[in-house]
Amino acid sequence: MPELSQETERGKALLPFGAAEVTGPSMVPTLQHGDRLVVHWGARVGPGDVVVLRHPFQQDLLVVKRIAERRQGGWWVLGDNAFAGGDSTDYGTVPEELVLGKVRFRFRPPKAGQRSPFAVVRWALVAARPVLPARSASRRLRAR
């Protein structure tokens, strides 16, 4: 499951926006290991949004998931990679107070050894993207 650095937590109180780094494969293809995120702390969230939350059983661990739907007791969250696990299918609904913020933007750093002009141009075209809600998140994600 994508884990975030603890430095993410320290800057949260000072500014409404902060940075985070993704580790793990559970949000592939939307987010990949090593992606940098801009997180809007305390933003209103809804189905389809990619969010940063505290893991319900290990609250010192921050994870990134997509909200599928609201259920009794909180949000049902899922990873975009159905084979990675580590979401509400494992730990149930996530209480509202554990959802910390909405991911607004993703930056993918260049890979080591990316030197050819073609590779650099290709990277530049896809390196920075907004993270948008899934169009039909509740229907698509509920099927899992």
Secondary structure as GFF3:
##gff-version 3
##sequence-region A 1 144
A	DSSP	alpha_helix	7	11	.	.	.	ID=ss1
A	DSSP	beta_strand	17	21	.	.	.	ID=ss2
A	DSSP	beta_strand	36	41	.	.	.	ID=ss3
A	DSSP	beta_strand	50	54	.	.	.	ID=ss4
A	DSSP	beta_strand	62	71	.	.	.	ID=ss5
A	DSSP	beta_strand	74	78	.	.	.	ID=ss6
A	DSSP	alpha_helix	88	91	.	.	.	ID=ss7
A	DSSP	three_ten_helix	96	98	.	.	.	ID=ss8
A	DSSP	beta_strand	99	107	.	.	.	ID=ss9
A	DSSP	alpha_helix	117	126	.	.	.	ID=ss10
A	DSSP	beta_strand	128	130	.	.	.	ID=ss11
A	DSSP	alpha_helix	137	142	.	.	.	ID=ss12
###
